[in-house]
Amino acid sequence: MSKADTLSPEQARERAAYLRDEINRHNHLYYVLDQPEIPDAEYDRLMRELQALETRFPELRTPDSPTCRVGSAPLKDFQEVRHVVPMLSLSNVFSEQELADFNRRVEERLGHGGVVYAAEPKFDGLAISLVYEDGVMVRAATRGDGVRGEDVTPNARTIPTVPLKLQGQRWPALLEVRGEVIMSHDGFEALNRQQREHGKKEFVNPRNAAAGSLRQLDSSITAERPLEVYYYGVGEVSPGWLADTHMERLQQLREWGFRINAHVRKVTGLRGCLGYYNEMLDLRDSLPYDIDGVVYKVDSVAEQETLGFISRAPRWAVAHKFPAQEEMTVVEAIDVQVGRTGKLTPVARLRPVFVGGVTVTNATLHNQDEVERKDVRVGDTVIVRRAGDVIPEIVSVVKSRRPKGLQRFRMPERCPVCGARVERIEGEADARCTAGLSCPAQRREAIKHFASRKAMDIEGLGDKLVDALVEKGLVETPADLYELTHEQLAGMPRMGDKSADNLLRALEKSKHTTLARFIYALGIREVGEATARQLALHFDSLESIMTASIDELQEVEDVGPVVAGHIVNFFREERNREVIGRLIEQGVRWEDAAPRQGKQPLAGNTYVITGTLSSMNRNEARDRLQALGAKVTSSVSKKTTAVICGENPGSKYDKARDLGIEILDEQAFLSLIGER
Ligand code: 9MJ
């Protein structure tokens, strides 16, 4: 039962008035100001609730009800354009059942089953109409309210995927083409990076950025924005030119130079529609742009005409929406986590909310500036976005739902774990706990990093076990790991004799490592895997890295003054030197790096590794080759010296064969690096 079914007529009248005002306000925020305050899913819910009320109490349907129109009046500043053929909106379905109902109505009206549909992705951007006279683009307009839009001709001309002239020899004297203006994820991120660097407001999502960019009074601004268009229909066209089906029409448009999306295709009946929906839902996260659903359009234009329209939407098409990627929820707390290098990260604890296909309970707030910029407070209603595999984010606060008296968030002045002073260096975004490895949180994270796969690769030493070992006081530094006894390990939660044995064996095995891994494992600030490898290649030994000056360190590729400073500070610290000394006493060792001159037998050679090697993993194989002066890359080209192939090699093997490049099996590889 929906809310509309439970209200008395008086309550319904009040609720409808509230919904009308609220929807109109959000319409204005969205269409005119480009500043939406609530996610689309919430807007849709308000709209559907009002529709349900108006269905039950038709007398509530006032002429100014937002259910009677879509969009809102154009901005005053743009010239108004009247659409001779109205720009339709699509009705939405949100479930299989609603889609089945739609398909049944279509079948009933057409008098047959197995209806053929053109299925298309539903781009999440804003609609545009382009008019061509004698093959030349003369006018571009936004949809506006469907009848009156805004003239954005100079802006549209700046978009590379808007043809200024039609391709081919023959086209109708008058052709109006319609499509969706979007911004890709890459474009959106680049734009926001630029906005940040110039101290300007960031856009909340790609659709908003596209709308804000197209509707600029100064088209030179539009020109700098990465806008694109996909086309999906026509408006007013000289008679006699167009094909009889939607799919054929799209092909005509393609030939005239319009970009048609590669995922458009014909499907049959309800099953065909559902198959397409599931396929696109799977693809969604890997597409370089946002889609918020799919659209099915009856393919036959004659059948479209039979079906006709209902108010502003065609009866022959429907949008089948995906689960929303933005939802609203409430911030129940803001916790502060302490990372490996002492960095304090505020994390919002959320009332659980289903968004982007999973239940989300946390969202990172990155740092203090981010919290201040978004002004997120405990008790706030916020919009949460989860797109793809990206960590959930708070997009914005719904200010109109903020209860009175909420406190601004303040970064603590003391570390929430150890109580040490927190410092924030002038010009840096991050606040840090100053206690270093005497802070239990930093110790824990440092040990997890030390043990991780790309560092010492200690198999079986998971995060939970590290937490427990630090908690019990058995491990304070990485060196303590190698002094753990069988009894201590077997006595830990979820551990037994066998797993203790396995872990001791893994610890022993990890002692034989490479200099690059060891440096990376130390967890020096801003020394990632690549920098660690460069350091190991450049210097002969750990000793020379530990005693290098800031200037000497900067001779290494990728090392600037800041990183060099972190390295010097790290090795200057007595505690760190002591831990390193103990690790070496315990037997941690690596092959001496080849001296820089003379002993780099593979210098100048480039290798690619594919498939699974039995004697070592690919990272190790890469380290060994690099230690001998070779370059290791991920793709095969004419410059590749040889491809090293393990079991089940990928397409790189085929490519090497095609290019006639030498292929080495594991035996040949081992003799190359001097193992056999
Ligand atoms: C989008 N937004 O991708 C239509 N749309 O067709 C597609 N919108 C549409 N079609 C008729 N693919 C009205 C709107």
Boltz pocket constraint, residues with backbone or C-beta under 6 A from the ligand:
constraints:
  - pocket:
      binder: B
      contacts: [[A, 88], [A, 89], [A, 90], [A, 120], [A, 121], [A, 122], [A, 123], [A, 124], [A, 125], [A, 180], [A, 232], [A, 233], [A, 295], [A, 317]]
      max_distance: 6.0
